[in-house]
Amino acid sequence: MRLRTGDIVEVISGDDKGVRGKILRVDRKTGKLVIEGVNQVKKHMHRTRKTPQGGVLTREMPLGVSKVMIVCPKCNKPTRIGARTLPDGAKERFCRKCSASLGLIGAPRVKSAPKPSTTSEG
């Protein structure tokens, strides 16, 4: 999964189709996202110390990863994400429509010195 917390995504199916929002949480184990202002439900809560008001609260519930597409900040369209390796060895995410960078995935790899030969002369 190439989506991260803070990415802007657009919902492509379901009741909230066409709505854009920022990713608040990513659950990689279940493949679900919590998106700001999307998939809201009403939850009835008792009064507790944590929620002294109680009553009916509105909360965002998790949404499947397959129901969203990331929005490219350059072309402002929902797009698929690709991954490519840069010349310095770092990996980055990129937009499949306009090839704009969406941020680094990993740090550049450090090239190690060649290992000494292990042949024994004797």
Contacts in CASP RR format, 6 or more apart in sequence:
PFRMAT RR
TARGET T0000
AUTHOR 0000-0000-0000
METHOD contacts of the structure
MODEL  1
MRLRTGDIVEVISGDDKGVRGKILRVDRKTGKLVIEGVNQVKKHMHRTRK
TPQGGVLTREMPLGVSKVMIVCPKCNKPTRIGARTLPDGAKERFCRKCSA
SLGLIGAPRVKSAPKPSTTSEG
1 26 0 8 1.000
1 28 0 8 1.000
1 31 0 8 1.000
1 65 0 8 1.000
2 70 0 8 1.000
2 81 0 8 1.000
2 82 0 8 1.000
2 83 0 8 1.000
2 93 0 8 1.000
2 105 0 8 1.000
3 9 0 8 1.000
3 23 0 8 1.000
3 26 0 8 1.000
3 33 0 8 1.000
3 65 0 8 1.000
3 68 0 8 1.000
3 70 0 8 1.000
3 81 0 8 1.000
4 23 0 8 1.000
4 26 0 8 1.000
5 23 0 8 1.000
5 24 0 8 1.000
5 25 0 8 1.000
5 26 0 8 1.000
6 22 0 8 1.000
6 23 0 8 1.000
6 24 0 8 1.000
7 22 0 8 1.000
7 23 0 8 1.000
7 70 0 8 1.000
7 102 0 8 1.000
8 20 0 8 1.000
8 21 0 8 1.000
8 22 0 8 1.000
8 23 0 8 1.000
8 70 0 8 1.000
8 71 0 8 1.000
8 73 0 8 1.000
9 20 0 8 1.000
9 21 0 8 1.000
9 22 0 8 1.000
9 23 0 8 1.000
9 33 0 8 1.000
9 35 0 8 1.000
9 68 0 8 1.000
9 69 0 8 1.000
9 70 0 8 1.000
9 71 0 8 1.000
9 78 0 8 1.000
10 18 0 8 1.000
10 19 0 8 1.000
10 20 0 8 1.000
10 21 0 8 1.000
10 68 0 8 1.000
10 69 0 8 1.000
10 71 0 8 1.000
10 78 0 8 1.000
11 17 0 8 1.000
11 18 0 8 1.000
11 19 0 8 1.000
11 20 0 8 1.000
11 35 0 8 1.000
11 38 0 8 1.000
11 63 0 8 1.000
11 67 0 8 1.000
11 68 0 8 1.000
12 18 0 8 1.000
12 67 0 8 1.000
12 68 0 8 1.000
12 69 0 8 1.000
12 78 0 8 1.000
13 67 0 8 1.000
14 67 0 8 1.000
15 39 0 8 1.000
16 38 0 8 1.000
16 39 0 8 1.000
19 37 0 8 1.000
19 38 0 8 1.000
20 71 0 8 1.000
21 35 0 8 1.000
21 36 0 8 1.000
21 37 0 8 1.000
21 38 0 8 1.000
22 35 0 8 1.000
22 36 0 8 1.000
23 33 0 8 1.000
23 34 0 8 1.000
23 35 0 8 1.000
23 36 0 8 1.000
24 34 0 8 1.000
24 35 0 8 1.000
24 36 0 8 1.000
24 60 0 8 1.000
25 33 0 8 1.000
25 34 0 8 1.000
25 62 0 8 1.000
26 33 0 8 1.000
27 33 0 8 1.000
27 62 0 8 1.000
30 62 0 8 1.000
31 64 0 8 1.000
31 65 0 8 1.000
32 62 0 8 1.000
32 63 0 8 1.000
32 64 0 8 1.000
32 65 0 8 1.000
33 62 0 8 1.000
33 63 0 8 1.000
33 64 0 8 1.000
33 65 0 8 1.000
33 68 0 8 1.000
34 60 0 8 1.000
34 61 0 8 1.000
34 62 0 8 1.000
34 63 0 8 1.000
35 60 0 8 1.000
35 63 0 8 1.000
35 68 0 8 1.000
36 60 0 8 1.000
37 60 0 8 1.000
38 60 0 8 1.000
38 63 0 8 1.000
39 60 0 8 1.000
39 61 0 8 1.000
39 62 0 8 1.000
39 63 0 8 1.000
40 58 0 8 1.000
40 59 0 8 1.000
40 60 0 8 1.000
40 61 0 8 1.000
41 58 0 8 1.000
41 59 0 8 1.000
41 61 0 8 1.000
42 56 0 8 1.000
42 57 0 8 1.000
42 58 0 8 1.000
43 56 0 8 1.000
43 57 0 8 1.000
43 58 0 8 1.000
43 59 0 8 1.000
44 55 0 8 1.000
44 56 0 8 1.000
44 57 0 8 1.000
45 51 0 8 1.000
45 54 0 8 1.000
45 55 0 8 1.000
45 56 0 8 1.000
45 57 0 8 1.000
46 54 0 8 1.000
46 55 0 8 1.000
47 53 0 8 1.000
47 54 0 8 1.000
47 55 0 8 1.000
48 54 0 8 1.000
51 57 0 8 1.000
69 78 0 8 1.000
69 79 0 8 1.000
69 80 0 8 1.000
70 78 0 8 1.000
70 79 0 8 1.000
70 81 0 8 1.000
70 102 0 8 1.000
71 77 0 8 1.000
71 78 0 8 1.000
71 79 0 8 1.000
72 78 0 8 1.000
72 79 0 8 1.000
72 95 0 8 1.000
72 97 0 8 1.000
72 98 0 8 1.000
72 100 0 8 1.000
72 102 0 8 1.000
73 100 0 8 1.000
73 102 0 8 1.000
74 95 0 8 1.000
74 98 0 8 1.000
74 100 0 8 1.000
75 95 0 8 1.000
75 97 0 8 1.000
75 98 0 8 1.000
75 100 0 8 1.000
77 97 0 8 1.000
79 95 0 8 1.000
79 96 0 8 1.000
79 97 0 8 1.000
79 98 0 8 1.000
80 96 0 8 1.000
81 93 0 8 1.000
81 94 0 8 1.000
81 95 0 8 1.000
81 96 0 8 1.000
81 102 0 8 1.000
82 93 0 8 1.000
82 94 0 8 1.000
82 95 0 8 1.000
82 96 0 8 1.000
83 91 0 8 1.000
83 92 0 8 1.000
83 93 0 8 1.000
83 94 0 8 1.000
83 105 0 8 1.000
84 91 0 8 1.000
84 92 0 8 1.000
84 94 0 8 1.000
85 91 0 8 1.000
86 92 0 8 1.000
86 108 0 8 1.000
88 108 0 8 1.000
89 108 0 8 1.000
89 109 0 8 1.000
90 104 0 8 1.000
90 105 0 8 1.000
90 106 0 8 1.000
90 107 0 8 1.000
90 108 0 8 1.000
90 109 0 8 1.000
91 104 0 8 1.000
91 105 0 8 1.000
91 106 0 8 1.000
92 101 0 8 1.000
92 102 0 8 1.000
92 103 0 8 1.000
92 104 0 8 1.000
92 105 0 8 1.000
93 101 0 8 1.000
93 102 0 8 1.000
93 103 0 8 1.000
93 104 0 8 1.000
93 105 0 8 1.000
94 100 0 8 1.000
94 101 0 8 1.000
94 102 0 8 1.000
95 102 0 8 1.000
END
